[in-house]
Amino acid sequence: MARGGWLAGLAAVLLLAGGARDGVDRWIDATPMPALVPATSVEVRDRDGALLRAYTAGDGLWRLAAPPRPEIDPGYLRMLVTYEDRRFADHAGVDPRAILRAGWQALRSGRVVSGASTLTMQVARLLENSGTGQWRGKLRQARLALALERRLDKAQILNLYLTLAPYGGNIEGLRAATLSWLGKEPTRLTPAEAAFLVALPQSPEARRPDRHPRAARTARDRVLQRMHRAGVIDASALAAALSDPLPQRRRAFPALAPHLSDRARAERPEALRHDLTLDADLQARLEGLAREALRGQVFGLSVAVLVANHRSGAILASVGSAGLGQRGQGFVDMTQAVRSPGSTLKPLIYALAFDRGLAHPETLIDDRPTDFAGYAPQNFDGVFRGRIRVADALRLSLNLPAVLLTEALGPANLMAALRRADVTPRLSGPAGLAVALGGVGMSLRDLVQLYSGLAQGGQVRALHHRQGTPATAARRLTSAASAWQVGHVLADLPPPGGAPVRRIAWKTGTSYGHRDAWAIGYDGAHVIGVWLGRPDGTPVPGAFGADLAAPLLFQAFDRLAGSLTGQASPLPPPPPETLLVGASLLPEPLRQFRRRTEGMPRDPDAPALAFPPDGVRLPLDGAPLPVRVRDGRPPFTWLVNGAPVLTGQRGREAFLPGLGPGFTDLTVIDAAGRSARAQVRLDP
């Protein structure tokens, strides 16, 4: 009986223990769970992952997502676990040994000597935002900690701590703390910095080093002493760390590229991280340059700078104003504002004229008073130069030659070229000759994209500011030879007075009424655009692109050469097909430009395109395009977009292979150098 009673009692105890265990399991499994994905700050990063800007989380806190474990200083992690929860890897959320130790120490001393909270219990408290002083709160944290250990692994729990731990004020999480207190990411920390970051969350307000430096130092040094006793740091590291100073103030979070950051966030409001193509170092340099440029200038003046790699289309820096705190509409992103481009379209006009065989850099053109059916433009300085080389007319930015060439091209063809450049010119009515002198609305980003096409041998690709943007197919804007000729002319312009000496192709512009001052330039890899003016569009008396924007353009190239982006790249050599001859060796029609209305008698034997006619639209079916010439003297040379395709052709019919969709310029030249031209549109 005695033995049977003992066995029955043991069975009853085991049943009770099993039932109690099952009850505890059900109690833990029924734990109400808070949200396990806390709201974190939206981050905007540069091309290398550096933080450009962060936004406070929805609750007004700076709470940045914890970085991956390899990006956290291992010494800090070892200090944290050793100081806060040495058996973190082994317990199930609550550490019985720590509870017994804390209880025994309290009984012996009559007061609380050490706590028994594990890192998991601290995460439970942070998730619930509950206090730590009441036993009911401790019990609730213990229950939640046990539940967390069943649902998350140790790495996820530690990640929550690194995201939610408080560091004073509205700072939460390790990354926010290192950026705010130390001005850097948590990748590499000194022992003193790591100990400070371990100690601060225990009493984040009472140990803030900017308000309570003595308490902060005492807490940090206590962590260092314990780490030395635990063998985490040696005596020499302890001595050095104890002498290290504490941070004295909170640092501002990075706030680079505010306008582009806002735009990226608006494009993808659901994303928590935006990786842009910007270079943080270059962006900071140019924002500083923009602030310097406005120092001492008239009230309300603003500035914008845009830098792109024209080989890839990636935007490297975008300065929408001299700062959000700038007087006079600093919140307006002037890289996007639609303004008059002034004379900055002239390089495109000349490149198109070269493509059409209307002119060559050595062609002579008249700069004299001319009436265009009631439109009589003047040069900016009111002076006419008479007969002048086309290259000189472009360098001097003369208005009359540009309008003459636009008339010959047709304003509609100029607008079509702008659209081929993937920009959106704004017009209030039909395109007229005034487009040549800035009578169209464009943005700084539009102009930088347009010039990137000229810089890239006449092929333009869409600019982009977001990493991972799929590469777009390049569009043919002009022939490579025409683009090079324009760049060569612009590169011979001397730098403005006092500017760094640098060979770039550059052009300035000033809109009507001195409302906008522009300067755009490029080297072999980069294109930079600068705008100055008032965001509200009111005039700035005395503002000229050459006086205000041009020096800033050269200074921006100087900042580019000294940034992490790389050194400035030289302009390329001429393409093989470029016609590099003096005026005397040009074909007769190219020696002097004449208006169609001048009544120049046509040579009755000159070649004429019998097919296709000028302006026709043809289907593109992949087969070679048939062409036919009448009159003229063989052999004939056929050019497509200014580049020779067939030479020595004695027959009057030919087939031009390899044509792509879009506008195509066709030219035929006979043995006497006489030519005929047509523009056709090929539809896929």
PyMOL commands that set and color helices and strands:
alter all, ss='L'
color gray80, all
select helices_A, chain A and resi 2-29+69-71+74-84+96-109+119-128+135-151+154-164+174-182+191-202+213-229+235-243+258-267+280-294+342-355+390-395+399-409+411-420+433-437+444-455+480-491+512-514+545-561+583-585+588-591+596-598
alter helices_A, ss='H'
color red, helices_A
select strands_A, chain A and resi 43-45+51-54+62-63+171-172+273-275+302-309+315-319+364-367+386-389+459-460+475-476+505-510+516-522+526-533+608-611+617-619+625-630+636-640+643-649+653-656+662-669+675-683
alter strands_A, ss='S'
color yellow, strands_A
deselect
rebuild
show_as cartoon
